[in-house]
Amino acid sequence: MSKISIVDLGVLYRVGVPDEERVQPQRLLLTVEINFDFSAAARTDLIADTIDYFAVSQRLLSFGEGRSWKLIEKLAAEICEMILSEFKPESVTVEVKKFSIQQARHISVILTKMRN
């Protein structure tokens, strides 16, 4: 299986358990690993034969507009579902990094989901 990775994409989403934390969007980093057989694209050199990582990144940049989450676990699950539904990979792994504890470099969750 082949993999396309988008590493540490900076997004602005409203996420946090306290209501005050969701008032303003905060910067998160998303890493997405999309498992998809792109051997056809390697032969043809056609974007139609692969998953357009630019389109995925643009979708992720706008994914938080008008939305909010309390938990990054829920956010990761919704991102996985969106990518599986819209881009049709075999599976997707999403890591969400949040910077809410000053003593830690970041807090993160990682979730992998397979296409049904």
C-alpha positions as CSV (number, residue, x, y, z in Angstrom):
1,M,0.0,0.0,0.0
2,S,1.2,3.5,-0.8
3,K,0.9,6.5,1.4
4,I,0.5,10.2,1.0
5,S,1.4,12.3,4.0
6,I,0.5,15.9,4.9
7,V,2.7,16.7,7.9
8,D,2.0,19.4,10.5
9,L,-0.6,21.4,8.5
10,G,-1.3,24.5,10.5
11,V,-5.1,25.1,10.9
12,L,-7.2,27.5,13.1
13,Y,-10.1,25.6,14.8
14,R,-12.2,26.3,17.8
15,V,-11.5,23.4,20.2
16,G,-11.4,23.1,24.0
17,V,-13.5,21.8,26.9
18,P,-14.2,25.2,28.6
19,D,-16.5,27.5,26.6
20,E,-13.9,30.3,26.9
21,E,-11.3,28.2,25.1
22,R,-13.6,27.9,22.0
23,V,-14.3,31.6,21.8
24,Q,-11.3,32.2,19.5
25,P,-9.8,29.7,17.0
26,Q,-6.5,28.3,18.1
27,R,-3.7,27.0,16.0
28,L,-3.5,23.2,15.7
29,L,-1.2,21.0,13.6
30,L,-2.6,18.2,11.6
31,T,-0.7,15.3,10.2
32,V,-2.7,13.1,7.8
33,E,-1.5,9.8,6.3
34,I,-3.7,8.7,3.5
35,N,-3.3,5.0,2.4
36,F,-4.1,4.6,-1.2
37,D,-2.7,2.6,-4.1
38,F,-1.3,5.3,-6.4
39,S,0.6,2.9,-8.7
40,A,-1.6,4.0,-11.6
41,A,-0.6,7.6,-11.0
42,A,3.0,6.5,-10.9
43,R,2.5,5.0,-14.4
44,T,0.3,7.7,-16.0
45,D,1.5,10.9,-14.3
46,L,-2.2,11.9,-14.0
47,I,-3.6,13.5,-10.9
48,A,-6.9,11.8,-11.7
49,D,-5.2,8.5,-10.8
50,T,-4.3,9.6,-7.2
51,I,-5.7,11.6,-4.3
52,D,-5.0,15.3,-4.7
53,Y,-3.1,16.2,-1.5
54,F,-3.6,19.9,-2.3
55,A,-7.4,19.4,-2.4
56,V,-7.2,17.5,0.9
57,S,-5.1,20.3,2.5
58,Q,-7.5,23.0,1.3
59,R,-10.4,21.0,2.7
60,L,-8.7,20.7,6.0
61,L,-7.9,24.4,6.1
62,S,-11.6,25.3,5.8
63,F,-13.0,22.3,7.8
64,G,-13.3,24.3,11.0
65,E,-15.2,27.2,9.6
66,G,-18.4,27.7,11.7
67,R,-17.7,24.7,13.8
68,S,-16.3,23.9,17.2
69,W,-15.3,20.8,19.2
70,K,-14.7,20.2,22.9
71,L,-12.3,17.3,22.4
72,I,-9.5,16.8,19.9
73,E,-10.5,13.1,19.9
74,K,-13.9,14.0,18.3
75,L,-12.1,16.4,15.9
76,A,-9.8,13.6,14.8
77,A,-12.7,11.2,14.2
78,E,-14.6,13.8,12.1
79,I,-11.6,14.5,10.0
80,C,-11.1,10.8,9.4
81,E,-14.7,10.4,8.4
82,M,-14.6,13.4,6.0
83,I,-11.4,12.2,4.2
84,L,-12.8,8.7,3.9
85,S,-16.1,10.0,2.6
86,E,-14.8,12.6,0.2
87,F,-11.5,11.3,-1.0
88,K,-12.0,7.5,-0.8
89,P,-8.7,6.2,0.4
90,E,-8.3,2.7,1.8
91,S,-7.6,4.1,5.2
92,V,-6.5,7.4,6.9
93,T,-4.6,8.2,10.0
94,V,-5.0,11.7,11.6
95,E,-2.9,13.2,14.3
96,V,-4.1,16.4,15.9
97,K,-1.6,18.4,17.9
98,K,-2.7,21.0,20.4
99,F,-0.6,23.5,22.4
100,S,-2.6,23.9,25.6
101,I,-0.1,22.8,28.3
102,Q,2.8,25.2,28.6
103,Q,5.1,22.6,30.0
104,A,4.6,20.2,27.1
105,R,5.7,20.7,23.5
106,H,2.2,19.6,22.5
107,I,-0.7,17.2,23.3
108,S,-1.8,14.9,20.5
109,V,-4.3,12.2,19.6
110,I,-3.8,9.8,16.7
111,L,-6.7,7.9,15.1
112,T,-6.7,5.5,12.2
113,K,-9.9,4.6,10.3
114,M,-10.5,2.1,7.5
115,R,-12.9,2.5,4.6
116,N,-15.9,0.1,5.1
